[in-house]
């Protein structure tokens, strides 16, 4: 079981031609594409499309729409531990209204600049509803300075299985081990699984709003002003995490993404998934199970990662607030105790 949009994606990816030798993480293999630059180093490129009817809950201001449009892309860069550089933005508006346009652009620019990026171009068009299509470019951490995972170049032994992050092994004669940029494909059995950021709060706010109930201010802001974990992503990459992805559609889907790309499973602890007080209050008010929001709710933009046991201490020194979920397993399947975690979450269709 998976979401309809992911089934559609899996059916169209085979139609694409080879991405070329400089593409280290290609289509469907990460939160963004990772490209090796001719002079050395790596860029991460990602794009997101947001529509008023499916992504902007009623009550959002134009500024918040713009903020979310940038934040969704910056969160993808954070999943690769990348430092944001630039955004290109295509903005569609349903009417010629300068005040609306200025509000959206100010939100876009505020979010970009908050995390060290700038908007360098884009497009403007007429659409049936407010639509934001943004592309973000970031600089991946130099793999020899922390982050990424080892592969071999030269006369040394190379791993025979294909690179799980979408790249491929190549030989250039030195025999030294080199690190690839961070992606979803580096989890290995025995690694710890950790999560950083809120979970279930955006979905709790949305559920309250749909039922006509009062939404606590901090929950509403979680929903409409998501915080991309850019600095935390960079710190986690330096600390040596082995795989990472952002949690935008659901924690469950993100677990399945890492499991699929790394060809592993997860064995997780039931006591690790504690809802926040705000989520618990909303769940009691609506008679809902808070764990379902934690696992299957989208919009929180946390970071899910794995880390070798020997680097767990480095992670704890690099960032605060990590929830340790359990371990990566060699056998397939994702379980919390005896219960299987379904592959479901937010879907665009």
C-alpha positions in Angstrom: 0.0 0.0 0.0 1.2 3.5 -0.8 -0.3 6.8 -1.8 -1.8 7.4 -5.3 0.7 10.1 -6.2 3.6 7.8 -5.3 2.2 5.1 -7.4 1.9 7.6 -10.3 5.5 8.7 -9.7 6.8 5.1 -9.9 5.1 4.6 -13.2 6.6 7.7 -14.9 10.1 7.6 -13.6 11.1 4.8 -16.0 10.2 7.1 -18.9 13.2 9.4 -18.0 16.5 8.9 -19.8 19.9 8.5 -17.9 20.6 11.6 -15.8 24.4 11.7 -16.7 27.5 11.0 -14.8 27.5 14.2 -12.7 24.1 13.4 -11.1 24.8 11.6 -7.8 21.3 11.5 -6.5 18.7 11.3 -9.3 15.0 11.3 -9.8 13.0 9.5 -7.1 16.1 8.9 -4.9 16.1 11.8 -2.5 14.3 14.9 -1.4 16.3 16.7 -4.1 18.7 16.0 -6.9 22.4 16.1 -6.1 24.8 17.2 -8.9 28.6 17.1 -8.8 30.0 20.4 -9.9 32.8 20.5 -12.5 35.2 22.3 -10.1 34.4 20.1 -7.1 31.6 20.2 -4.6 27.9 19.4 -5.0 24.7 21.3 -5.5 21.3 20.1 -4.3 18.3 21.2 -6.4 14.7 20.7 -5.5 11.2 22.0 -6.6 7.8 22.1 -5.0 4.4 23.1 -6.4 1.7 24.5 -4.0 -1.9 25.4 -4.8 -4.4 27.3 -2.7 -7.1 24.6 -2.8 -4.8 21.7 -1.7 -2.0 23.4 0.3 -3.2 26.6 1.8 -5.9 26.2 4.5 -8.6 28.9 4.6 -7.5 31.7 6.9 -3.9 31.9 5.7 -2.6 35.3 4.8 -0.8 35.9 1.5 2.5 36.3 3.5 2.0 32.9 5.0 1.3 31.4 1.6 4.6 32.8 0.4 6.4 31.6 3.5 5.1 28.1 3.1 6.1 28.1 -0.6 9.7 28.8 0.3 9.8 26.6 3.4 8.7 23.5 1.6 11.7 23.8 -0.7 14.2 24.7 2.0 13.1 21.7 4.0 14.1 19.5 1.1 17.6 21.1 1.2 17.8 20.5 4.9 17.2 16.8 4.3 20.5 16.7 2.4 22.3 18.9 5.0 22.6 21.6 2.3 23.2 25.3 2.8 20.5 27.3 0.9 21.8 29.6 -1.8 19.0 30.6 -4.3 15.4 30.2 -5.1 13.6 30.6 -8.5 9.8 31.2 -8.1 6.9 31.0 -10.5 3.9 32.7 -9.1 0.3 32.2 -10.5 -2.5 34.6 -9.4 -6.2 34.4 -10.1 -6.6 38.1 -10.4 -4.6 41.2 -11.0 -4.3 42.3 -7.4 -1.0 44.0 -6.4 -1.7 43.7 -2.7 -2.0 39.9 -2.9 1.1 39.6 -5.1 3.1 41.8 -2.7 2.0 39.8 0.3 3.0 36.4 -1.3 6.4 37.7 -2.5 7.2 39.3 0.9 6.5 35.9 2.6 8.7 34.1 0.0 11.5 36.6 0.5 11.2 36.6 4.3 11.6 32.8 4.5 14.4 32.6 2.0 16.4 35.3 3.7 15.8 33.9 7.2 17.7 30.8 6.1 20.4 32.5 4.0 19.0 32.2 0.5 17.8 34.8 -2.0 15.3 34.8 -4.8 17.1 35.4 -8.1 14.3 35.1 -10.7 11.1 33.4 -11.7 7.9 33.9 -13.6 4.4 35.4 -13.2 1.2 34.1 -14.7 -2.6 34.0 -14.5 -4.0 30.9 -12.8 -7.3 29.8 -11.3 -6.0 30.0 -7.8 -2.9 31.1 -6.0 -0.1 28.8 -7.1 3.5 28.8 -6.1 6.1 26.7 -7.9 9.6 27.3 -6.4 12.9 25.7 -7.1 15.7 25.9 -4.5 19.4 25.4 -4.9 21.7 24.6 -2.1 25.3 23.7 -1.5 25.8 20.2 -0.1 28.4 19.8 2.7 31.8 18.8 1.4 31.7 15.1 2.1 35.2 15.0 3.5 34.1 17.4 6.2 31.3 15.2 7.6 28.1 13.9 6.2 27.5 11.5 3.4 28.7 7.9 3.2 31.8 6.1 2.0 32.4 4.7 -1.5 35.6 3.7 -3.1 37.4 5.3 -6.0 40.5 3.8 -7.6 42.2 0.4 -7.2 40.6 -0.4 -3.8 37.6 -2.6 -3.4 34.2 -1.1 -4.5 30.9 -2.1 -3.2 29.2 -4.3 -5.8 25.6 -3.4 -5.2 24.4 -0.2 -6.9 24.6 3.0 -4.9 21.4 3.4 -3.0 21.4 7.1 -3.3 21.0 7.2 -7.1 24.6 7.7 -8.0 27.2 5.1 -9.1 30.7 4.0 -8.2 33.5 5.2 -10.4 37.3 4.8 -10.4 39.8 7.4 -10.7 43.0 5.8 -9.7 43.8 6.8 -6.1 42.2 4.0 -4.2 41.1 6.3 -1.4 37.6 6.2 0.2 35.5 9.2 -0.6 32.2 10.3 0.8 29.0 10.8 -1.2 26.6 13.6 -0.2 23.8 12.7 2.2 20.6 11.1 0.8 18.0 8.5 1.9 20.1 5.6 0.8 22.7 5.2 3.6 20.8 3.5 6.4 22.4 0.2 7.5 21.2 -2.5 9.9 22.0 -1.5 13.5 21.9 2.2 12.9 19.8 4.3 15.2 16.7 6.1 13.8 16.0 9.5 15.1 13.5 12.3 14.6 13.9 16.1 15.1 11.1 18.6 15.1 7.3 18.5 15.8 5.0 15.7 14.8 1.2 15.6 14.5 0.8 19.3 15.3 0.0 20.5 11.8 -2.6 17.7 11.3 -4.1 18.5 14.7 -4.5 22.1 13.7 -6.1 21.2 10.4 -8.5 18.7 12.0 -9.6 21.3 14.6 -10.2 23.9 11.8 -12.2 21.4 9.7 -14.4 20.7 12.7 -15.0 24.3 13.4 -13.1 24.2 16.7 -10.8 26.9 18.1 -7.2 26.2 17.2 -4.5 27.1 19.6 -2.2 29.8 18.2 1.0 27.8 18.3 -0.7 24.9 16.5 -2.1 27.2 13.8 1.4 28.6 13.2 2.8 25.1 13.0 0.4 24.5 10.1 0.7 27.8 8.2 4.3 28.9 9.0 6.3 25.6 8.9 9.9 25.8 10.1 12.4 24.2 7.7 15.1 22.6 9.9 18.0 24.0 7.8 20.5 24.6 10.5 19.7 21.3 12.2 20.1 19.5 8.9 23.5 21.0 8.3 24.5 20.1 11.9 23.3 16.5 11.5 25.2 16.1 8.3 28.4 17.3 10.0 27.7 14.9 12.9 27.8 12.0 10.5 24.2 10.8 10.0 23.9 8.1 7.4 20.6 8.8 5.8 18.0 11.7 6.1 14.7 12.9 4.7 12.3 15.6 5.7 8.8 14.7 7.1 6.4 16.6 5.0 3.7 14.1 3.9 3.9 11.9 7.0 6.4 10.2 9.3 5.3 6.8 8.1 5.9 7.7 4.4 9.4 9.1 5.3 10.2 5.8 7.2 9.2 3.9 4.1 11.2 6.2 1.8 14.4 5.5 3.7 13.6 1.8 4.0 13.1 1.5 0.3 16.1 3.5 -0.8 18.4 1.8 1.7 16.8 -1.7 1.3 16.3 -2.1 5.1 13.5 -2.2 7.6 12.9 -0.6 11.0 12.2 -2.0 14.5 10.8 0.9 16.5 10.0 1.4 20.2 6.3 2.0 21.2 7.3 4.5 23.9 9.2 6.7 21.5 6.2 8.3 19.8 5.0 10.8 22.4 2.5 13.4 21.1 3.0 17.0 22.3 0.5 18.4 24.9 -1.2 20.4 22.1 -1.7 17.3 20.0 -3.0 15.4 23.0 -5.5 18.2 23.9 -6.8 18.4 20.3 -7.1 14.6 20.2 -9.1 14.5 23.4 -11.4 17.3 22.1 -12.1 15.5 18.9 -12.0 11.9 20.2 -9.1 11.0 18.0 -6.1 8.8 18.5 -3.1 11.2 18.7 -0.7 8.5 17.4 -2.4 8.5 14.1 -1.6 12.2 13.6 2.0 11.6 14.7 2.5 8.8 12.3 0.3 9.6 9.4 -0.2 13.4 9.5 1.6 15.7 7.1 2.9 19.3 7.2 5.2 19.2 10.2 8.5 19.4 8.2 10.7 17.6 10.8 13.8 15.6 9.9 14.0 11.8 10.0 17.5 10.4 10.0 19.6 7.3 10.8 23.1 7.3 12.4 25.7 4.7 13.2 25.8 3.8 16.9 29.3 5.3 17.2 28.0 8.7 16.0 24.9 9.0 18.2 26.9 11.0 20.8 28.0 13.4 18.1 24.4 13.9 17.0 23.3 14.6 20.6 26.1 17.2 20.9 25.2 18.8 17.5 21.4 19.3 18.1 18.9 19.1 20.9 15.5 17.6 21.1 16.1 14.3 19.2 13.5 11.6 19.7 15.3 8.2 19.3 12.8 5.9 17.6 14.6 2.5 17.4 16.9 0.7 15.1 17.4 -0.1 11.4 16.8 -3.8 10.7 18.2 -6.0 8.0 14.8 -7.6 7.3 12.1 -5.6 5.5 9.1 -4.1 7.1 8.6 -1.2 9.6 7.2 -2.2 13.0 6.4 -0.3 16.2 6.7 -3.2 18.6 4.5 -6.0 17.0 2.5 -3.5 14.9 3.3 -2.8 11.2 3.5 0.8 10.2 1.4 1.3 7.0 2.7 3.2 4.1 0.2 6.1 4.1 0.0 9.8 4.6 -0.8 13.0 2.7 -1.6 12.5 -1.0 -2.1 15.1 -3.7 -4.7 12.9 -5.5 
